[in-house]
Amino acid sequence: MVVNPIVLLIGIIFAPLAAAMAFIITYGEYTHHYSDKKMPLKLATEAAIMTFIVFGIISLVIGLVIGNMVNG
C-alpha cells in the first residue's frame, strides 16, 4: 500500500478549507432560522467537522488508489 504524497498534501490543504467554507455557509443559513446563536453555531461546527472528515477520507483513498496504480 503506497500513498501518493502529492494527493495527501492536496488533502491537507483543501480539507480544512472545505470545512471552513462549510462552517461559514451553514452558519450563515442557520442564523436566519434560529433566534438563539448557540444552535446555529453547534450545527455549523458539526457540518464543518463532518466535511473535514469526509474530505480527509476521500483524499486518503484517492492517494492510495493513485499510489498503487503508479507503483504497480
mmCIF file of the N, C-alpha and C atoms, coordinates in Angstrom:
data_MODEL
# 
_entry.id   MODEL 
# 
loop_
_atom_site.group_PDB 
_atom_site.id 
_atom_site.type_symbol 
_atom_site.label_atom_id 
_atom_site.label_alt_id 
_atom_site.label_comp_id 
_atom_site.label_asym_id 
_atom_site.label_entity_id 
_atom_site.label_seq_id 
_atom_site.pdbx_PDB_ins_code 
_atom_site.Cartn_x 
_atom_site.Cartn_y 
_atom_site.Cartn_z 
_atom_site.occupancy 
_atom_site.B_iso_or_equiv 
_atom_site.pdbx_formal_charge 
_atom_site.auth_seq_id 
_atom_site.auth_comp_id 
_atom_site.auth_asym_id 
_atom_site.auth_atom_id 
_atom_site.pdbx_PDB_model_num 
ATOM 1   N N  . MET A 1 1  ? 0.842   -1.186 0.000   1.00 0.00 ? 1  MET A N  1 
ATOM 2   C CA . MET A 1 1  ? 0.000   0.000  0.000   1.00 0.00 ? 1  MET A CA 1 
ATOM 3   C C  . MET A 1 1  ? 0.880   1.239  0.000   1.00 0.00 ? 1  MET A C  1 
ATOM 4   N N  . VAL A 1 2  ? 0.863   1.916  -1.112  1.00 0.00 ? 2  VAL A N  1 
ATOM 5   C CA . VAL A 1 2  ? 1.654   3.122  -1.283  1.00 0.00 ? 2  VAL A CA 1 
ATOM 6   C C  . VAL A 1 2  ? 0.707   4.303  -1.416  1.00 0.00 ? 2  VAL A C  1 
ATOM 7   N N  . VAL A 1 3  ? 0.984   5.358  -0.684  1.00 0.00 ? 3  VAL A N  1 
ATOM 8   C CA . VAL A 1 3  ? 0.157   6.559  -0.736  1.00 0.00 ? 3  VAL A CA 1 
ATOM 9   C C  . VAL A 1 3  ? 0.914   7.637  -1.506  1.00 0.00 ? 3  VAL A C  1 
ATOM 10  N N  . ASN A 1 4  ? 0.236   8.249  -2.447  1.00 0.00 ? 4  ASN A N  1 
ATOM 11  C CA . ASN A 1 4  ? 0.837   9.327  -3.216  1.00 0.00 ? 4  ASN A CA 1 
ATOM 12  C C  . ASN A 1 4  ? 0.915   10.584 -2.334  1.00 0.00 ? 4  ASN A C  1 
ATOM 13  N N  . PRO A 1 5  ? 2.102   11.103 -2.058  1.00 0.00 ? 5  PRO A N  1 
ATOM 14  C CA . PRO A 1 5  ? 2.234   12.243 -1.141  1.00 0.00 ? 5  PRO A CA 1 
ATOM 15  C C  . PRO A 1 5  ? 1.640   13.544 -1.699  1.00 0.00 ? 5  PRO A C  1 
ATOM 16  N N  . ILE A 1 6  ? 1.590   13.693 -3.014  1.00 0.00 ? 6  ILE A N  1 
ATOM 17  C CA . ILE A 1 6  ? 1.006   14.907 -3.603  1.00 0.00 ? 6  ILE A CA 1 
ATOM 18  C C  . ILE A 1 6  ? -0.484  14.987 -3.281  1.00 0.00 ? 6  ILE A C  1 
ATOM 19  N N  . VAL A 1 7  ? -1.167  13.862 -3.406  1.00 0.00 ? 7  VAL A N  1 
ATOM 20  C CA . VAL A 1 7  ? -2.605  13.837 -3.123  1.00 0.00 ? 7  VAL A CA 1 
ATOM 21  C C  . VAL A 1 7  ? -2.852  14.095 -1.643  1.00 0.00 ? 7  VAL A C  1 
ATOM 22  N N  . LEU A 1 8  ? -2.015  13.552 -0.787  1.00 0.00 ? 8  LEU A N  1 
ATOM 23  C CA . LEU A 1 8  ? -2.170  13.821 0.647   1.00 0.00 ? 8  LEU A CA 1 
ATOM 24  C C  . LEU A 1 8  ? -1.929  15.291 0.973   1.00 0.00 ? 8  LEU A C  1 
ATOM 25  N N  . LEU A 1 9  ? -0.965  15.897 0.304   1.00 0.00 ? 9  LEU A N  1 
ATOM 26  C CA . LEU A 1 9  ? -0.711  17.325 0.506   1.00 0.00 ? 9  LEU A CA 1 
ATOM 27  C C  . LEU A 1 9  ? -1.919  18.152 0.066   1.00 0.00 ? 9  LEU A C  1 
ATOM 28  N N  . ILE A 1 10 ? -2.489  17.772 -1.063  1.00 0.00 ? 10 ILE A N  1 
ATOM 29  C CA . ILE A 1 10 ? -3.698  18.466 -1.528  1.00 0.00 ? 10 ILE A CA 1 
ATOM 30  C C  . ILE A 1 10 ? -4.829  18.286 -0.517  1.00 0.00 ? 10 ILE A C  1 
ATOM 31  N N  . GLY A 1 11 ? -4.959  17.077 0.037   1.00 0.00 ? 11 GLY A N  1 
ATOM 32  C CA . GLY A 1 11 ? -5.991  16.828 1.040   1.00 0.00 ? 11 GLY A CA 1 
ATOM 33  C C  . GLY A 1 11 ? -5.768  17.627 2.312   1.00 0.00 ? 11 GLY A C  1 
ATOM 34  N N  . ILE A 1 12 ? -4.508  17.763 2.709   1.00 0.00 ? 12 ILE A N  1 
ATOM 35  C CA . ILE A 1 12 ? -4.186  18.537 3.916   1.00 0.00 ? 12 ILE A CA 1 
ATOM 36  C C  . ILE A 1 12 ? -4.514  20.016 3.713   1.00 0.00 ? 12 ILE A C  1 
ATOM 37  N N  . ILE A 1 13 ? -4.365  20.492 2.494   1.00 0.00 ? 13 ILE A N  1 
ATOM 38  C CA . ILE A 1 13 ? -4.663  21.900 2.211   1.00 0.00 ? 13 ILE A CA 1 
ATOM 39  C C  . ILE A 1 13 ? -6.163  22.124 2.060   1.00 0.00 ? 13 ILE A C  1 
ATOM 40  N N  . PHE A 1 14 ? -6.832  21.259 1.294   1.00 0.00 ? 14 PHE A N  1 
ATOM 41  C CA . PHE A 1 14 ? -8.221  21.523 0.943   1.00 0.00 ? 14 PHE A CA 1 
ATOM 42  C C  . PHE A 1 14 ? -9.245  21.007 1.944   1.00 0.00 ? 14 PHE A C  1 
ATOM 43  N N  . ALA A 1 15 ? -8.908  20.041 2.784   1.00 0.00 ? 15 ALA A N  1 
ATOM 44  C CA . ALA A 1 15 ? -9.863  19.562 3.788   1.00 0.00 ? 15 ALA A CA 1 
ATOM 45  C C  . ALA A 1 15 ? -10.201 20.664 4.804   1.00 0.00 ? 15 ALA A C  1 
ATOM 46  N N  . PRO A 1 16 ? -9.213  21.371 5.373   1.00 0.00 ? 16 PRO A N  1 
ATOM 47  C CA . PRO A 1 16 ? -9.583  22.470 6.278   1.00 0.00 ? 16 PRO A CA 1 
ATOM 48  C C  . PRO A 1 16 ? -10.291 23.624 5.562   1.00 0.00 ? 16 PRO A C  1 
ATOM 49  N N  . LEU A 1 17 ? -9.909  23.872 4.311   1.00 0.00 ? 17 LEU A N  1 
ATOM 50  C CA . LEU A 1 17 ? -10.571 24.927 3.547   1.00 0.00 ? 17 LEU A CA 1 
ATOM 51  C C  . LEU A 1 17 ? -12.037 24.573 3.308   1.00 0.00 ? 17 LEU A C  1 
ATOM 52  N N  . ALA A 1 18 ? -12.297 23.324 2.937   1.00 0.00 ? 18 ALA A N  1 
ATOM 53  C CA . ALA A 1 18 ? -13.677 22.880 2.736   1.00 0.00 ? 18 ALA A CA 1 
ATOM 54  C C  . ALA A 1 18 ? -14.463 22.932 4.040   1.00 0.00 ? 18 ALA A C  1 
ATOM 55  N N  . ALA A 1 19 ? -13.834 22.562 5.139   1.00 0.00 ? 19 ALA A N  1 
ATOM 56  C CA . ALA A 1 19 ? -14.510 22.606 6.439   1.00 0.00 ? 19 ALA A CA 1 
ATOM 57  C C  . ALA A 1 19 ? -14.853 24.045 6.829   1.00 0.00 ? 19 ALA A C  1 
ATOM 58  N N  . ALA A 1 20 ? -13.933 24.963 6.579   1.00 0.00 ? 20 ALA A N  1 
ATOM 59  C CA . ALA A 1 20 ? -14.195 26.372 6.897   1.00 0.00 ? 20 ALA A CA 1 
ATOM 60  C C  . ALA A 1 20 ? -15.336 26.916 6.045   1.00 0.00 ? 20 ALA A C  1 
ATOM 61  N N  . MET A 1 21 ? -15.348 26.558 4.775   1.00 0.00 ? 21 MET A N  1 
ATOM 62  C CA . MET A 1 21 ? -16.422 27.029 3.901   1.00 0.00 ? 21 MET A CA 1 
ATOM 63  C C  . MET A 1 21 ? -17.764 26.427 4.315   1.00 0.00 ? 21 MET A C  1 
ATOM 64  N N  . ALA A 1 22 ? -17.759 25.144 4.695   1.00 0.00 ? 22 ALA A N  1 
ATOM 65  C CA . ALA A 1 22 ? -18.997 24.513 5.165   1.00 0.00 ? 22 ALA A CA 1 
ATOM 66  C C  . ALA A 1 22 ? -19.501 25.200 6.427   1.00 0.00 ? 22 ALA A C  1 
ATOM 67  N N  . PHE A 1 23 ? -18.578 25.562 7.324   1.00 0.00 ? 23 PHE A N  1 
ATOM 68  C CA . PHE A 1 23 ? -18.973 26.251 8.551   1.00 0.00 ? 23 PHE A CA 1 
ATOM 69  C C  . PHE A 1 23 ? -19.594 27.607 8.232   1.00 0.00 ? 23 PHE A C  1 
ATOM 70  N N  . ILE A 1 24 ? -18.938 28.371 7.370   1.00 0.00 ? 24 ILE A N  1 
ATOM 71  C CA . ILE A 1 24 ? -19.430 29.717 7.036   1.00 0.00 ? 24 ILE A CA 1 
ATOM 72  C C  . ILE A 1 24 ? -20.796 29.660 6.366   1.00 0.00 ? 24 ILE A C  1 
ATOM 73  N N  . ILE A 1 25 ? -20.951 28.762 5.402   1.00 0.00 ? 25 ILE A N  1 
ATOM 74  C CA . ILE A 1 25 ? -22.222 28.661 4.683   1.00 0.00 ? 25 ILE A CA 1 
ATOM 75  C C  . ILE A 1 25 ? -23.335 28.172 5.606   1.00 0.00 ? 25 ILE A C  1 
ATOM 76  N N  . THR A 1 26 ? -23.048 27.121 6.383   1.00 0.00 ? 26 THR A N  1 
ATOM 77  C CA . THR A 1 26 ? -24.067 26.559 7.267   1.00 0.00 ? 26 THR A CA 1 
ATOM 78  C C  . THR A 1 26 ? -24.454 27.547 8.358   1.00 0.00 ? 26 THR A C  1 
ATOM 79  N N  . TYR A 1 27 ? -23.477 28.214 8.933   1.00 0.00 ? 27 TYR A N  1 
ATOM 80  C CA . TYR A 1 27 ? -23.779 29.189 9.987   1.00 0.00 ? 27 TYR A CA 1 
ATOM 81  C C  . TYR A 1 27 ? -24.606 30.348 9.427   1.00 0.00 ? 27 TYR A C  1 
ATOM 82  N N  . GLY A 1 28 ? -24.235 30.813 8.249   1.00 0.00 ? 28 GLY A N  1 
ATOM 83  C CA . GLY A 1 28 ? -24.984 31.905 7.627   1.00 0.00 ? 28 GLY A CA 1 
ATOM 84  C C  . GLY A 1 28 ? -26.431 31.542 7.350   1.00 0.00 ? 28 GLY A C  1 
ATOM 85  N N  . GLU A 1 29 ? -26.653 30.307 6.921   1.00 0.00 ? 29 GLU A N  1 
ATOM 86  C CA . GLU A 1 29 ? -28.026 29.878 6.637   1.00 0.00 ? 29 GLU A CA 1 
ATOM 87  C C  . GLU A 1 29 ? -28.832 29.645 7.915   1.00 0.00 ? 29 GLU A C  1 
ATOM 88  N N  . TYR A 1 30 ? -28.218 28.996 8.896   1.00 0.00 ? 30 TYR A N  1 
ATOM 89  C CA . TYR A 1 30 ? -28.961 28.675 10.114  1.00 0.00 ? 30 TYR A CA 1 
ATOM 90  C C  . TYR A 1 30 ? -29.240 29.905 10.981  1.00 0.00 ? 30 TYR A C  1 
ATOM 91  N N  . THR A 1 31 ? -28.464 30.961 10.861  1.00 0.00 ? 31 THR A N  1 
ATOM 92  C CA . THR A 1 31 ? -28.767 32.154 11.652  1.00 0.00 ? 31 THR A CA 1 
ATOM 93  C C  . THR A 1 31 ? -30.077 32.811 11.212  1.00 0.00 ? 31 THR A C  1 
ATOM 94  N N  . HIS A 1 32 ? -30.508 32.523 9.997   1.00 0.00 ? 32 HIS A N  1 
ATOM 95  C CA . HIS A 1 32 ? -31.793 33.056 9.527   1.00 0.00 ? 32 HIS A CA 1 
ATOM 96  C C  . HIS A 1 32 ? -32.973 32.309 10.142  1.00 0.00 ? 32 HIS A C  1 
ATOM 97  N N  . HIS A 1 33 ? -32.750 31.080 10.610  1.00 0.00 ? 33 HIS A N  1 
ATOM 98  C CA . HIS A 1 33 ? -33.844 30.241 11.075  1.00 0.00 ? 33 HIS A CA 1 
ATOM 99  C C  . HIS A 1 33 ? -33.917 30.105 12.602  1.00 0.00 ? 33 HIS A C  1 
ATOM 100 N N  . TYR A 1 34 ? -32.883 30.508 13.308  1.00 0.00 ? 34 TYR A N  1 
ATOM 101 C CA . TYR A 1 34 ? -32.864 30.408 14.770  1.00 0.00 ? 34 TYR A CA 1 
ATOM 102 C C  . TYR A 1 34 ? -32.629 31.791 15.371  1.00 0.00 ? 34 TYR A C  1 
ATOM 103 N N  . SER A 1 35 ? -33.369 32.090 16.434  1.00 0.00 ? 35 SER A N  1 
ATOM 104 C CA . SER A 1 35 ? -33.145 33.366 17.114  1.00 0.00 ? 35 SER A CA 1 
ATOM 105 C C  . SER A 1 35 ? -31.951 33.265 18.070  1.00 0.00 ? 35 SER A C  1 
ATOM 106 N N  . ASP A 1 36 ? -31.744 32.074 18.618  1.00 0.00 ? 36 ASP A N  1 
ATOM 107 C CA . ASP A 1 36 ? -30.608 31.827 19.506  1.00 0.00 ? 36 ASP A CA 1 
ATOM 108 C C  . ASP A 1 36 ? -29.366 31.541 18.661  1.00 0.00 ? 36 ASP A C  1 
ATOM 109 N N  . LYS A 1 37 ? -28.222 32.072 19.051  1.00 0.00 ? 37 LYS A N  1 
ATOM 110 C CA . LYS A 1 37 ? -26.988 31.892 18.275  1.00 0.00 ? 37 LYS A CA 1 
ATOM 111 C C  . LYS A 1 37 ? -26.239 30.602 18.626  1.00 0.00 ? 37 LYS A C  1 
ATOM 112 N N  . LYS A 1 38 ? -26.645 29.930 19.726  1.00 0.00 ? 38 LYS A N  1 
ATOM 113 C CA . LYS A 1 38 ? -25.940 28.703 20.116  1.00 0.00 ? 38 LYS A CA 1 
ATOM 114 C C  . LYS A 1 38 ? -26.220 27.550 19.160  1.00 0.00 ? 38 LYS A C  1 
ATOM 115 N N  . MET A 1 39 ? -27.469 27.386 18.775  1.00 0.00 ? 39 MET A N  1 
ATOM 116 C CA . MET A 1 39 ? -27.835 26.253 17.927  1.00 0.00 ? 39 MET A CA 1 
ATOM 117 C C  . MET A 1 39 ? -27.187 26.348 16.539  1.00 0.00 ? 39 MET A C  1 
ATOM 118 N N  . PRO A 1 40 ? -27.225 27.498 15.864  1.00 0.00 ? 40 PRO A N  1 
ATOM 119 C CA . PRO A 1 40 ? -26.536 27.567 14.563  1.00 0.00 ? 40 PRO A CA 1 
ATOM 120 C C  . PRO A 1 40 ? -25.038 27.311 14.675  1.00 0.00 ? 40 PRO A C  1 
ATOM 121 N N  . LEU A 1 41 ? -24.430 27.771 15.763  1.00 0.00 ? 41 LEU A N  1 
ATOM 122 C CA . LEU A 1 41 ? -23.002 27.555 15.971  1.00 0.00 ? 41 LEU A CA 1 
ATOM 123 C C  . LEU A 1 41 ? -22.702 26.062 16.138  1.00 0.00 ? 41 LEU A C  1 
ATOM 124 N N  . LYS A 1 42 ? -23.543 25.367 16.893  1.00 0.00 ? 42 LYS A N  1 
ATOM 125 C CA . LYS A 1 42 ? -23.367 23.923 17.092  1.00 0.00 ? 42 LYS A CA 1 
ATOM 126 C C  . LYS A 1 42 ? -23.555 23.168 15.789  1.00 0.00 ? 42 LYS A C  1 
ATOM 127 N N  . LEU A 1 43 ? -24.603 23.485 15.052  1.00 0.00 ? 43 LEU A N  1 
ATOM 128 C CA . LEU A 1 43 ? -24.873 22.786 13.799  1.00 0.00 ? 43 LEU A CA 1 
ATOM 129 C C  . LEU A 1 43 ? -23.799 23.073 12.748  1.00 0.00 ? 43 LEU A C  1 
ATOM 130 N N  . ALA A 1 44 ? -23.323 24.300 12.688  1.00 0.00 ? 44 ALA A N  1 
ATOM 131 C CA . ALA A 1 44 ? -22.274 24.651 11.735  1.00 0.00 ? 44 ALA A CA 1 
ATOM 132 C C  . ALA A 1 44 ? -20.956 23.963 12.086  1.00 0.00 ? 44 ALA A C  1 
ATOM 133 N N  . THR A 1 45 ? -20.670 23.835 13.376  1.00 0.00 ? 45 THR A N  1 
ATOM 134 C CA . THR A 1 45 ? -19.462 23.134 13.795  1.00 0.00 ? 45 THR A CA 1 
ATOM 135 C C  . THR A 1 45 ? -19.534 21.656 13.431  1.00 0.00 ? 45 THR A C  1 
ATOM 136 N N  . GLU A 1 46 ? -20.694 21.050 13.627  1.00 0.00 ? 46 GLU A N  1 
ATOM 137 C CA . GLU A 1 46 ? -20.872 19.648 13.241  1.00 0.00 ? 46 GLU A CA 1 
ATOM 138 C C  . GLU A 1 46 ? -20.688 19.466 11.739  1.00 0.00 ? 46 GLU A C  1 
ATOM 139 N N  . ALA A 1 47 ? -21.243 20.381 10.953  1.00 0.00 ? 47 ALA A N  1 
ATOM 140 C CA . ALA A 1 47 ? -21.093 20.295 9.499   1.00 0.00 ? 47 ALA A CA 1 
ATOM 141 C C  . ALA A 1 47 ? -19.633 20.447 9.090   1.00 0.00 ? 47 ALA A C  1 
ATOM 142 N N  . ALA A 1 48 ? -18.919 21.338 9.744   1.00 0.00 ? 48 ALA A N  1 
ATOM 143 C CA . ALA A 1 48 ? -17.506 21.542 9.423   1.00 0.00 ? 48 ALA A CA 1 
ATOM 144 C C  . ALA A 1 48 ? -16.675 20.315 9.777   1.00 0.00 ? 48 ALA A C  1 
ATOM 145 N N  . ILE A 1 49 ? -16.950 19.704 10.909  1.00 0.00 ? 49 ILE A N  1 
ATOM 146 C CA . ILE A 1 49 ? -16.205 18.511 11.312  1.00 0.00 ? 49 ILE A CA 1 
ATOM 147 C C  . ILE A 1 49 ? -16.469 17.361 10.350  1.00 0.00 ? 49 ILE A C  1 
ATOM 148 N N  . MET A 1 50 ? -17.729 17.158 9.980   1.00 0.00 ? 50 MET A N  1 
ATOM 149 C CA . MET A 1 50 ? -18.055 16.087 9.039   1.00 0.00 ? 50 MET A CA 1 
ATOM 150 C C  . MET A 1 50 ? -17.424 16.337 7.670   1.00 0.00 ? 50 MET A C  1 
ATOM 151 N N  . THR A 1 51 ? -17.429 17.578 7.227   1.00 0.00 ? 51 THR A N  1 
ATOM 152 C CA . THR A 1 51 ? -16.808 17.908 5.944   1.00 0.00 ? 51 THR A CA 1 
ATOM 153 C C  . THR A 1 51 ? -15.314 17.633 5.988   1.00 0.00 ? 51 THR A C  1 
ATOM 154 N N  . PHE A 1 52 ? -14.661 17.995 7.077   1.00 0.00 ? 52 PHE A N  1 
ATOM 155 C CA . PHE A 1 52 ? -13.234 17.738 7.226   1.00 0.00 ? 52 PHE A CA 1 
ATOM 156 C C  . PHE A 1 52 ? -12.937 16.237 7.185   1.00 0.00 ? 52 PHE A C  1 
ATOM 157 N N  . ILE A 1 53 ? -13.748 15.455 7.889   1.00 0.00 ? 53 ILE A N  1 
ATOM 158 C CA . ILE A 1 53 ? -13.547 14.005 7.924   1.00 0.00 ? 53 ILE A CA 1 
ATOM 159 C C  . ILE A 1 53 ? -13.750 13.398 6.539   1.00 0.00 ? 53 ILE A C  1 
ATOM 160 N N  . VAL A 1 54 ? -14.824 13.790 5.859   1.00 0.00 ? 54 VAL A N  1 
ATOM 161 C CA . VAL A 1 54 ? -15.119 13.238 4.538   1.00 0.00 ? 54 VAL A CA 1 
ATOM 162 C C  . VAL A 1 54 ? -14.015 13.599 3.543   1.00 0.00 ? 54 VAL A C  1 
ATOM 163 N N  . PHE A 1 55 ? -13.594 14.845 3.516   1.00 0.00 ? 55 PHE A N  1 
ATOM 164 C CA . PHE A 1 55 ? -12.533 15.246 2.594   1.00 0.00 ? 55 PHE A CA 1 
ATOM 165 C C  . PHE A 1 55 ? -11.216 14.546 2.935   1.00 0.00 ? 55 PHE A C  1 
ATOM 166 N N  . GLY A 1 56 ? -10.936 14.351 4.208   1.00 0.00 ? 56 GLY A N  1 
ATOM 167 C CA . GLY A 1 56 ? -9.730  13.635 4.601   1.00 0.00 ? 56 GLY A CA 1 
ATOM 168 C C  . GLY A 1 56 ? -9.754  12.186 4.139   1.00 0.00 ? 56 GLY A C  1 
ATOM 169 N N  . ILE A 1 57 ? -10.892 11.519 4.311   1.00 0.00 ? 57 ILE A N  1 
ATOM 170 C CA . ILE A 1 57 ? -11.017 10.131 3.878   1.00 0.00 ? 57 ILE A CA 1 
ATOM 171 C C  . ILE A 1 57 ? -10.927 10.025 2.360   1.00 0.00 ? 57 ILE A C  1 
ATOM 172 N N  . ILE A 1 58 ? -11.598 10.922 1.658   1.00 0.00 ? 58 ILE A N  1 
ATOM 173 C CA . ILE A 1 58 ? -11.552 10.895 0.193   1.00 0.00 ? 58 ILE A CA 1 
ATOM 174 C C  . ILE A 1 58 ? -10.132 11.105 -0.306  1.00 0.00 ? 58 ILE A C  1 
ATOM 175 N N  . SER A 1 59 ? -9.407  12.053 0.274   1.00 0.00 ? 59 SER A N  1 
ATOM 176 C CA . SER A 1 59 ? -8.032  12.291 -0.187  1.00 0.00 ? 59 SER A CA 1 
ATOM 177 C C  . SER A 1 59 ? -7.130  11.101 0.140   1.00 0.00 ? 59 SER A C  1 
ATOM 178 N N  . LEU A 1 60 ? -7.361  10.435 1.258   1.00 0.00 ? 60 LEU A N  1 
ATOM 179 C CA . LEU A 1 60 ? -6.576  9.249  1.595   1.00 0.00 ? 60 LEU A CA 1 
ATOM 180 C C  . LEU A 1 60 ? -6.856  8.111  0.612   1.00 0.00 ? 60 LEU A C  1 
ATOM 181 N N  . VAL A 1 61 ? -8.115  7.895  0.291   1.00 0.00 ? 61 VAL A N  1 
ATOM 182 C CA . VAL A 1 61 ? -8.472  6.830  -0.648  1.00 0.00 ? 61 VAL A CA 1 
ATOM 183 C C  . VAL A 1 61 ? -7.911  7.124  -2.034  1.00 0.00 ? 61 VAL A C  1 
ATOM 184 N N  . ILE A 1 62 ? -8.053  8.359  -2.493  1.00 0.00 ? 62 ILE A N  1 
ATOM 185 C CA . ILE A 1 62 ? -7.508  8.722  -3.804  1.00 0.00 ? 62 ILE A CA 1 
ATOM 186 C C  . ILE A 1 62 ? -5.990  8.582  -3.806  1.00 0.00 ? 62 ILE A C  1 
ATOM 187 N N  . GLY A 1 63 ? -5.349  8.970  -2.724  1.00 0.00 ? 63 GLY A N  1 
ATOM 188 C CA . GLY A 1 63 ? -3.904  8.810  -2.615  1.00 0.00 ? 63 GLY A CA 1 
ATOM 189 C C  . GLY A 1 63 ? -3.480  7.354  -2.687  1.00 0.00 ? 63 GLY A C  1 
ATOM 190 N N  . LEU A 1 64 ? -4.238  6.472  -2.039  1.00 0.00 ? 64 LEU A N  1 
ATOM 191 C CA . LEU A 1 64 ? -3.933  5.047  -2.096  1.00 0.00 ? 64 LEU A CA 1 
ATOM 192 C C  . LEU A 1 64 ? -4.132  4.490  -3.506  1.00 0.00 ? 64 LEU A C  1 
ATOM 193 N N  . VAL A 1 65 ? -5.237  4.865  -4.140  1.00 0.00 ? 65 VAL A N  1 
ATOM 194 C CA . VAL A 1 65 ? -5.530  4.362  -5.486  1.00 0.00 ? 65 VAL A CA 1 
ATOM 195 C C  . VAL A 1 65 ? -4.474  4.827  -6.480  1.00 0.00 ? 65 VAL A C  1 
ATOM 196 N N  . ILE A 1 66 ? -4.165  6.100  -6.470  1.00 0.00 ? 66 ILE A N  1 
ATOM 197 C CA . ILE A 1 66 ? -3.162  6.627  -7.405  1.00 0.00 ? 66 ILE A CA 1 
ATOM 198 C C  . ILE A 1 66 ? -1.775  6.062  -7.101  1.00 0.00 ? 66 ILE A C  1 
ATOM 199 N N  . GLY A 1 67 ? -1.433  5.954  -5.831  1.00 0.00 ? 67 GLY A N  1 
ATOM 200 C CA . GLY A 1 67 ? -0.145  5.407  -5.459  1.00 0.00 ? 67 GLY A CA 1 
ATOM 201 C C  . GLY A 1 67 ? 0.019   3.963  -5.896  1.00 0.00 ? 67 GLY A C  1 
ATOM 202 N N  . ASN A 1 68 ? -1.048  3.168  -5.764  1.00 0.00 ? 68 ASN A N  1 
ATOM 203 C CA . ASN A 1 68 ? -0.978  1.770  -6.186  1.00 0.00 ? 68 ASN A CA 1 
ATOM 204 C C  . ASN A 1 68 ? -1.010  1.636  -7.704  1.00 0.00 ? 68 ASN A C  1 
ATOM 205 N N  . MET A 1 69 ? -1.684  2.539  -8.398  1.00 0.00 ? 69 MET A N  1 
ATOM 206 C CA . MET A 1 69 ? -1.705  2.488  -9.863  1.00 0.00 ? 69 MET A CA 1 
ATOM 207 C C  . MET A 1 69 ? -0.323  2.832  -10.435 1.00 0.00 ? 69 MET A C  1 
ATOM 208 N N  . VAL A 1 70 ? 0.336   3.800  -9.838  1.00 0.00 ? 70 VAL A N  1 
ATOM 209 C CA . VAL A 1 70 ? 1.647   4.233  -10.336 1.00 0.00 ? 70 VAL A CA 1 
ATOM 210 C C  . VAL A 1 70 ? 2.708   3.179  -10.050 1.00 0.00 ? 70 VAL A C  1 
ATOM 211 N N  . ASN A 1 71 ? 2.670   2.600  -8.862  1.00 0.00 ? 71 ASN A N  1 
ATOM 212 C CA . ASN A 1 71 ? 3.719   1.662  -8.456  1.00 0.00 ? 71 ASN A CA 1 
ATOM 213 C C  . ASN A 1 71 ? 3.425   0.213  -8.806  1.00 0.00 ? 71 ASN A C  1 
ATOM 214 N N  . GLY A 1 72 ? 2.303   -0.036 -9.394  1.00 0.00 ? 72 GLY A N  1 
ATOM 215 C CA . GLY A 1 72 ? 2.196   -1.388 -9.833  1.00 0.00 ? 72 GLY A CA 1 
ATOM 216 C C  . GLY A 1 72 ? 0.975   -2.131 -9.689  1.00 0.00 ? 72 GLY A C  1 
# 
